[in-house]
Amino acid sequence: MKASIFRKILDKVRRERLFKKGDKVILACSGGPDSVALLDILGRIKHLFNLKVFVAYFNHGLRPKESERERDFVRKLSREYGFNFTSGKGDVQGFARKNKVSVQEAGRHLRYNFLFKLGKKLNIHKIVLGHHRDDNVETILLGFLKGAGLKGLSGIEAVRERDNFLLLRPMCEISKDEINFYLSERGLKPCLDSSNLKKTYLRNRLRLEILPILRKNINARVDNAILRLGEIYSKENAYLDEVVSKNIKKVIKEKRGRIYIDKDNFLKSHTAIQRRFLREVFDRIGIIGEGSNFQQIEILRNFILTCNAGQKLNLARGYIVKGGCPQDGFAYAHIAIEKQKSGLTPKVSVPFLLKMNIPGETLIRELNLKIGARFFKKTPSLNVIKRSFPEKVYLDAEKIKLPIYLRARKPGDSFRPLGMNGSIKVKKYFINVRIPQEERQDIPLAVMGGEIIWVVGHAISEKVKVTHSTKNVLAFVKFRRPICLTYRNY
């Protein structure tokens, strides 16, 4: 390497004035190569700025044994450099299930929550992160593959303000190869995260498979091309952010726990700006998964465009949208968003009717779900069927008459659950199995000839059950689609 990354980073810190004399900073350190290199560099320059460094390690609870070793390694390393150390832990898997987001997004959310809470506790507003050039390439490409907007295609910002904190990434122009060379030069031996080699994660597949193919067969300088794209989108995104910032008070107001949207001013805005207003709404009410992807923003936007007074739409996390709500300070009928009051039964949020692809997959955009269907020539054993999870069910194919439709729940819906002698209202079934009210509108129904044969993710109808005489089986499986999320990737 021609130039040491130490000199590059020091020049960047001075040029962009990332640190001031006497600054207190939090350094997020996983014990991996990138953050260990950054820890070493901060240790070498701390005297130049009289820095006080607090090293923070977060355990995601995904690799118990490795995480304990990493925490102990980072604690020991921090003490060697004279840095303060603290650690935290989160239930990433549980958070992902509860909020219906990917494990990666859940980890990112909990990790930043930990850093922000620590910052508030210590009264520190600068957080230093070890993201580098290769991370940026992967992030932009990942955003492209997920159909992200300008924000998702802008990549990782070297300096970014978020929740009254400054996120600093002094290595964002440094490549992974340069970091590894620096570690070797300095005799540093970081921990290696085994999950980085698992190709079950899309980011890992991009790094290990897709990008090497692009570099070899398409464009040897594809990384530069992707970063250039990110730079272009970053500037255009910044401009649109300015437009939103100048106009947001005309469109969105908060009062007594409600968010109001001025429909008149909303309708005057360009579609691109409307979507940004709504993303801001989702950010404010804390919807990070189900409601913050493009499809859900469009559902809310179309509701605002067409709703009349009294119409309602249910969002995730128990929020409800009401059309035609007057509010002081506005000049027209408005949209109100508030937390659903307990004791009220929400109406089905988004009506839909979809013919299932059998065999094949059917996408329910309104709920961010996919339903897969396939036939088995040979009947699975009854023991296997009894062990089936609600997300994967088996039906007697001979009792099935196509087409089958997926639709939202309607008032008065009833069906005969497996094992019951008579029918029961779907509403009563939800009460019996203790499904929270705010989740009921997100449960689709599979219907054949007007009869409900599957409450998706919960129960099939007695009428289509597999028996000893079953010859062919139809299997349904429910799974949630990967989504583009509100939080800006990092």
Secondary structure by P-SEA (a helix, b strand, c coil): ccccaaaaaaaaaaaacccccbbbbbbbccccaaaaaaaaaaaacccccccbbbbbbbbccccaaaaaaaaaaaaaaaaaabbbbbbcccaaaaaaaaacccaaaaaaaaaaaaaaaaaaaacccbbbbbccaaaaaaaaaaaaaaccccccccccccccccccbbbbbccccccaaaaaaaaaaabbbbbbcccccccccaaaaaaccaaaaaacccccaaaaaaaaaaaaaaaaaaaaaaaaaacccccccccccbbbbaaaaaaaccaaaaaaaaaaaaaaaccccccccaaaaaaaaaaaacccccbbbbbccbbbbbcccccccccccbbbbbcccccccccccccbbbbbcccbbbbcccccbbbbbbbbcccccaaaaaaccccccccccccccccbbbbccccbbbbbcccccbbbbaaaaaaaacccccccccbbbbbccccccccccccccccccccccccbbbbbbbbbcccccccccc
